[in-house]
Amino acid sequence: MLTFYYAKGTSALAAHILLEEVGARHDLVEVSLAEGAHKTEAFLRLNPKARVPVLVTPEGVITENPAILTYIAATHPDAGMLPEGAFARAEADALNAYLCATMHVAFAHKFRAARWADDAAAQAAMATKVADNLADCAALIEAQYLRGPWALGDQFTICDAYLALVPGWLSKAGVSLEAYPKLAAHWAGLQARPAAGRVIAAHQT
């Protein structure tokens, strides 16, 4: 049994989608960020970084989306969420790394600029760059990935669950998804999947 700690409106959406897609047996624990539940002693024992998502497994605790997504897929091989072959797997890892280390960080500058600067003017300057930076990220994904209905072609993989975060990032930064027809079609396809659609709807309530 797995226990998944999440909060609506966060990047936990990606792993939550994958848990449902593979049919994993899991308990859900919603963490109220508004009430500071992520900073309590009990939560910090699970994740000293004070962030969601967190996945508690029989072997221990896993944090960070790329690691959680890979664990879920690897422990449910029949679902076929990991691409086969070393090169295809590396491509998936590359896209997930880009989403984690570049696009998510670019988005964070809009609401979390204080992580990088104390000066208010510097924080404001960073925030003004977010829309352009996210637009560049979306353009790269549009051009280099989304090779079929899904990121890597015909097979739904861990990358597609992670890409579920992109429309929300773009919207909150004021970037229109309509400028990226492949990403827009991907988002529509995600919402049409029974499992992913249920999770997306639940996170929007």
C-alpha contacts under 8 A as a table, 3 or more apart, distances in Angstrom:
res1	aa1	res2	aa2	distance
1	M	25	R	5.66
1	M	26	H	5.50
1	M	27	D	7.55
1	M	57	T	7.02
1	M	58	P	7.14
2	L	24	A	7.86
2	L	25	R	6.45
2	L	26	H	4.46
2	L	27	D	6.24
2	L	55	L	6.86
2	L	56	V	5.73
2	L	57	T	5.10
2	L	58	P	7.21
3	T	26	H	5.38
3	T	27	D	4.67
3	T	28	L	5.94
3	T	29	V	7.21
3	T	55	L	5.79
3	T	56	V	5.02
3	T	57	T	6.85
4	F	16	H	7.83
4	F	26	H	6.85
4	F	27	D	6.14
4	F	28	L	5.04
4	F	29	V	6.04
4	F	53	P	7.21
4	F	54	V	5.90
4	F	55	L	4.69
4	F	56	V	6.40
5	Y	28	L	6.17
5	Y	29	V	4.77
5	Y	30	E	5.85
5	Y	31	V	6.46
5	Y	52	V	6.46
5	Y	53	P	5.61
5	Y	54	V	5.04
5	Y	55	L	6.35
6	Y	10	T	7.73
6	Y	12	A	5.45
6	Y	13	L	7.81
6	Y	16	H	7.98
6	Y	28	L	7.54
6	Y	29	V	6.42
6	Y	30	E	5.16
6	Y	31	V	5.76
6	Y	52	V	5.46
6	Y	53	P	5.03
6	Y	54	V	6.91
7	A	10	T	5.91
7	A	12	A	6.59
7	A	30	E	5.48
7	A	31	V	5.28
7	A	32	S	6.53
7	A	33	L	7.14
7	A	52	V	6.83
7	A	53	P	7.59
8	K	12	A	7.47
8	K	13	L	7.27
8	K	30	E	7.92
8	K	203	H	5.01
8	K	204	Q	7.31
9	G	12	A	7.98
9	G	13	L	7.54
9	G	203	H	6.53
9	G	204	Q	7.43
10	T	13	L	6.37
10	T	52	V	7.56
11	S	14	A	6.11
11	S	52	V	7.55
11	S	53	P	7.13
11	S	65	N	7.70
11	S	165	L	6.41
12	A	15	A	5.66
12	A	16	H	6.18
12	A	52	V	6.19
12	A	53	P	4.76
12	A	65	N	7.48
13	L	16	H	5.09
13	L	17	I	6.12
13	L	164	A	7.47
13	L	165	L	7.08
13	L	199	V	7.50
13	L	200	I	7.28
13	L	203	H	7.20
14	A	17	I	5.30
14	A	18	L	6.55
14	A	65	N	7.43
14	A	69	L	7.87
14	A	161	A	4.91
14	A	162	Y	4.77
14	A	163	L	7.53
14	A	164	A	6.25
14	A	165	L	6.69
15	A	18	L	5.03
15	A	19	L	6.17
15	A	53	P	7.67
15	A	65	N	6.66
15	A	68	I	6.69
15	A	69	L	5.72
15	A	161	A	6.94
15	A	162	Y	7.41
16	H	19	L	5.18
16	H	20	E	6.53
16	H	199	V	6.94
17	I	20	E	5.37
17	I	21	E	6.10
17	I	161	A	6.04
17	I	195	A	6.99
17	I	196	A	5.14
17	I	199	V	5.90
17	I	200	I	7.60
18	L	21	E	4.83
18	L	22	V	6.13
18	L	69	L	7.01
18	L	72	I	7.25
18	L	73	A	7.79
18	L	158	I	7.05
18	L	161	A	6.03
18	L	196	A	7.65
19	L	22	V	5.59
19	L	23	G	6.14
19	L	24	A	5.29
19	L	26	H	7.78
19	L	72	I	6.77
20	E	23	G	4.99
20	E	24	A	6.32
20	E	195	A	5.59
20	E	196	A	7.02
20	E	199	V	7.74
21	E	24	A	7.87
21	E	79	A	7.90
21	E	195	A	5.46
21	E	196	A	6.59
22	V	72	I	7.92
22	V	73	A	7.46
22	V	76	H	6.50
22	V	79	A	5.45
22	V	81	M	7.96
24	A	72	I	7.89
24	A	76	H	7.57
31	V	37	A	5.87
31	V	38	H	6.52
32	S	35	E	5.39
32	S	36	G	6.38
32	S	37	A	5.34
32	S	38	H	7.15
33	L	36	G	4.87
33	L	37	A	5.70
33	L	38	H	5.98
34	A	37	A	7.67
36	G	39	K	5.46
36	G	40	T	6.97
37	A	40	T	5.41
37	A	43	F	7.11
38	H	43	F	5.71
38	H	44	L	6.97
38	H	50	A	5.15
38	H	51	R	6.32
38	H	52	V	7.76
39	K	43	F	6.49
39	K	44	L	6.21
39	K	50	A	5.69
40	T	43	F	5.37
40	T	44	L	6.11
41	E	44	L	5.13
41	E	45	R	6.30
42	A	45	R	5.40
42	A	46	L	7.04
43	F	46	L	5.19
43	F	47	N	6.25
43	F	48	P	7.72
43	F	50	A	7.18
44	L	47	N	4.79
44	L	48	P	4.45
44	L	49	K	7.13
44	L	50	A	5.87
45	R	48	P	6.16
46	L	54	V	7.60
46	L	61	V	6.79
47	N	50	A	5.67
47	N	51	R	6.88
47	N	54	V	7.15
47	N	63	T	7.20
51	R	54	V	7.69
52	V	63	T	7.60
53	P	63	T	6.39
53	P	64	E	6.85
53	P	65	N	7.10
54	V	61	V	7.08
54	V	62	I	6.01
54	V	63	T	4.95
54	V	64	E	7.45
54	V	68	I	7.94
55	L	61	V	5.82
55	L	62	I	5.18
55	L	63	T	6.45
55	L	68	I	6.79
56	V	60	G	5.94
56	V	61	V	4.49
56	V	62	I	6.34
57	T	60	G	5.11
57	T	61	V	5.92
57	T	62	I	7.48
62	I	67	A	6.98
62	I	68	I	6.14
63	T	67	A	6.79
63	T	68	I	6.36
64	E	67	A	5.67
64	E	68	I	6.21
65	N	68	I	5.04
65	N	69	L	5.85
65	N	100	C	7.58
65	N	162	Y	7.93
66	P	69	L	5.28
66	P	70	T	6.15
66	P	93	D	7.89
66	P	96	N	6.23
66	P	97	A	7.19
66	P	100	C	7.43
67	A	70	T	5.22
67	A	71	Y	6.12
68	I	71	Y	5.12
68	I	72	I	6.19
69	L	72	I	5.27
69	L	73	A	6.23
69	L	158	I	6.13
70	T	73	A	5.18
70	T	74	A	5.90
70	T	82	L	7.60
70	T	158	I	7.14
71	Y	74	A	5.10
71	Y	75	T	6.03
72	I	75	T	5.39
72	I	76	H	6.30
73	A	76	H	5.20
73	A	77	P	6.14
73	A	79	A	7.38
73	A	80	G	7.42
73	A	81	M	5.41
73	A	82	L	6.12
73	A	158	I	7.14
74	A	77	P	5.51
74	A	81	M	7.99
74	A	82	L	7.14
76	H	79	A	5.90
76	H	80	G	7.79
77	P	80	G	5.54
77	P	81	M	7.16
77	P	82	L	7.69
80	G	83	P	7.20
80	G	157	T	7.28
81	M	155	Q	7.88
81	M	156	F	6.42
81	M	157	T	4.21
81	M	158	I	5.58
82	L	89	R	6.93
82	L	157	T	5.77
82	L	158	I	6.48
83	P	88	A	5.75
83	P	89	R	5.41
83	P	92	A	7.44
83	P	155	Q	7.82
83	P	157	T	6.78
84	E	88	A	6.25
84	E	89	R	6.43
85	G	88	A	5.48
85	G	89	R	6.06
86	A	89	R	5.17
86	A	90	A	6.12
87	F	90	A	5.01
87	F	91	E	6.25
88	A	91	E	5.05
88	A	92	A	6.34
89	R	92	A	5.10
89	R	93	D	6.23
90	A	93	D	4.95
90	A	94	A	6.04
91	E	94	A	5.00
91	E	95	L	6.33
92	A	95	L	5.30
92	A	96	N	6.24
92	A	152	L	7.60
92	A	158	I	7.71
92	A	159	C	6.23
93	D	96	N	5.13
93	D	97	A	5.94
94	A	97	A	5.09
94	A	98	Y	6.18
95	L	98	Y	5.07
95	L	99	L	6.28
95	L	159	C	6.98
96	N	99	L	5.08
96	N	100	C	6.12
96	N	159	C	6.18
96	N	162	Y	7.05
97	A	100	C	5.06
97	A	101	A	5.73
97	A	102	T	7.70
98	Y	101	A	5.39
98	Y	102	T	5.19
98	Y	103	M	6.43
99	L	102	T	5.81
99	L	103	M	4.90
99	L	104	H	5.86
99	L	162	Y	7.67
99	L	163	L	7.80
100	C	103	M	6.37
100	C	104	H	5.38
100	C	105	V	7.12
101	A	104	H	6.37
101	A	105	V	6.01
102	T	105	V	5.31
102	T	106	A	6.03
103	M	106	A	5.01
103	M	107	F	6.23
103	M	134	L	6.51
103	M	137	C	6.24
104	H	107	F	5.06
104	H	108	A	6.15
104	H	169	W	7.97
105	V	108	A	4.96
105	V	109	H	6.66
106	A	109	H	5.60
106	A	110	K	7.82
106	A	130	V	6.10
106	A	133	N	6.45
106	A	134	L	6.61
107	F	110	K	5.87
107	F	111	F	7.82
107	F	130	V	6.06
107	F	134	L	6.81
107	F	169	W	6.38
107	F	173	A	7.53
108	A	111	F	5.66
108	A	112	R	5.24
108	A	113	A	6.92
109	H	112	R	5.22
109	H	113	A	4.53
109	H	123	Q	7.87
109	H	126	M	6.03
109	H	127	A	5.60
109	H	130	V	6.51
110	K	113	A	6.23
110	K	126	M	7.11
110	K	127	A	4.42
110	K	128	T	7.63
110	K	130	V	6.05
110	K	173	A	7.49
111	F	127	A	7.53
112	R	115	R	5.83
113	A	116	W	5.63
113	A	117	A	6.43
113	A	123	Q	5.11
113	A	124	A	7.85
113	A	126	M	6.71
113	A	127	A	7.01
114	A	117	A	5.11
114	A	118	D	5.73
114	A	123	Q	6.41
115	R	118	D	7.88
116	W	123	Q	7.87
117	A	120	A	7.77
117	A	122	A	6.37
117	A	123	Q	6.11
118	D	122	A	7.57
118	D	123	Q	7.28
119	D	122	A	5.27
119	D	123	Q	6.30
120	A	123	Q	5.03
120	A	124	A	6.16
121	A	124	A	5.07
121	A	125	A	6.12
122	A	125	A	5.00
122	A	126	M	6.24
123	Q	126	M	5.19
123	Q	127	A	6.29
124	A	127	A	5.06
124	A	128	T	6.37
125	A	128	T	5.28
125	A	129	K	6.85
126	M	129	K	5.41
126	M	130	V	6.87
127	A	130	V	5.41
128	T	131	A	7.03
129	K	132	D	5.59
129	K	133	N	6.11
130	V	133	N	5.13
130	V	134	L	6.01
130	V	173	A	6.69
131	A	134	L	5.24
131	A	135	A	6.04
131	A	170	L	7.55
131	A	173	A	5.34
131	A	174	G	6.58
131	A	175	V	6.18
132	D	135	A	5.05
132	D	136	D	6.26
133	N	136	D	5.15
133	N	137	C	6.33
134	L	137	C	4.93
134	L	138	A	6.08
134	L	169	W	7.90
134	L	170	L	6.66
134	L	173	A	7.85
134	L	175	V	7.75
135	A	138	A	5.10
135	A	139	A	6.12
135	A	170	L	7.63
135	A	175	V	6.73
136	D	139	A	5.09
136	D	140	L	6.30
137	C	140	L	5.20
137	C	141	I	6.34
138	A	141	I	5.13
138	A	142	E	6.00
138	A	166	V	7.92
138	A	180	Y	7.32
138	A	183	L	7.97
139	A	142	E	4.98
139	A	143	A	6.15
139	A	180	Y	7.14
140	L	143	A	5.15
140	L	144	Q	5.87
140	L	145	Y	7.91
141	I	144	Q	5.26
141	I	145	Y	5.22
141	I	146	L	7.22
142	E	145	Y	5.95
142	E	146	L	6.44
142	E	180	Y	6.52
142	E	182	K	6.10
142	E	183	L	6.44
143	A	146	L	7.80
144	Q	147	R	7.83
145	Y	151	A	5.44
145	Y	152	L	6.44
146	L	149	P	6.75
146	L	150	W	5.51
146	L	151	A	3.86
146	L	152	L	6.00
146	L	153	G	6.70
146	L	182	K	6.61
146	L	183	L	7.51
146	L	186	H	7.78
147	R	150	W	6.65
147	R	151	A	5.85
147	R	152	L	5.54
147	R	153	G	4.75
148	G	151	A	6.64
148	G	152	L	6.78
148	G	153	G	4.10
148	G	154	D	5.56
149	P	153	G	6.27
149	P	154	D	5.99
149	P	185	A	7.79
149	P	186	H	6.52
149	P	189	G	7.61
150	W	153	G	5.20
150	W	154	D	5.89
150	W	155	Q	6.42
150	W	156	F	5.74
150	W	157	T	7.82
150	W	160	D	6.43
150	W	186	H	6.60
151	A	156	F	7.51
151	A	157	T	7.75
151	A	159	C	6.52
151	A	160	D	6.00
152	L	155	Q	6.84
152	L	156	F	7.84
152	L	157	T	7.79
153	G	156	F	7.87
156	F	159	C	7.83
156	F	160	D	6.24
157	T	160	D	5.55
157	T	161	A	7.12
158	I	161	A	5.34
158	I	162	Y	6.47
159	C	162	Y	5.05
159	C	163	L	6.09
160	D	163	L	4.98
160	D	164	A	6.56
161	A	164	A	5.43
162	Y	165	L	6.08
163	L	166	V	5.43
164	A	167	P	6.69
164	A	168	G	7.90
164	A	187	W	6.71
164	A	190	L	7.36
165	L	168	G	5.62
165	L	169	W	6.41
166	V	169	W	5.12
166	V	170	L	6.17
167	P	170	L	5.17
167	P	171	S	6.06
167	P	177	L	6.47
167	P	183	L	7.93
167	P	184	A	7.96
167	P	187	W	7.26
168	G	171	S	5.10
168	G	172	K	6.13
169	W	172	K	5.38
169	W	173	A	6.29
170	L	173	A	5.16
170	L	174	G	6.19
170	L	175	V	4.87
170	L	176	S	6.68
170	L	177	L	6.80
171	S	174	G	5.08
171	S	175	V	5.59
171	S	176	S	6.49
171	S	177	L	7.33
172	K	175	V	7.61
176	S	179	A	5.87
176	S	180	Y	7.99
177	L	180	Y	5.58
177	L	181	P	7.49
177	L	183	L	7.11
177	L	184	A	5.93
178	E	181	P	5.94
178	E	184	A	6.31
180	Y	183	L	5.42
180	Y	184	A	6.12
181	P	184	A	4.93
181	P	185	A	6.05
182	K	185	A	5.11
182	K	186	H	6.09
183	L	186	H	4.92
183	L	187	W	6.15
184	A	187	W	5.13
184	A	188	A	6.29
185	A	188	A	5.06
185	A	189	G	6.11
186	H	189	G	4.98
186	H	190	L	6.21
187	W	190	L	5.08
187	W	191	Q	6.33
188	A	191	Q	5.22
188	A	192	A	6.26
189	G	192	A	5.06
189	G	193	R	6.53
190	L	193	R	5.41
190	L	196	A	5.94
190	L	197	G	6.30
191	Q	194	P	7.64
191	Q	196	A	6.20
191	Q	197	G	4.17
191	Q	198	R	7.87
191	Q	200	I	6.95
192	A	196	A	7.66
192	A	197	G	5.81
193	R	196	A	5.42
193	R	197	G	5.40
194	P	197	G	5.26
194	P	198	R	6.19
195	A	198	R	5.34
195	A	199	V	6.56
196	A	199	V	5.25
196	A	200	I	6.12
197	G	200	I	5.13
197	G	201	A	6.09
198	R	201	A	5.25
198	R	202	A	6.18
199	V	202	A	5.03
199	V	203	H	6.20
200	I	203	H	5.22
200	I	204	Q	6.36
201	A	204	Q	5.16
201	A	205	T	6.66
202	A	205	T	5.52
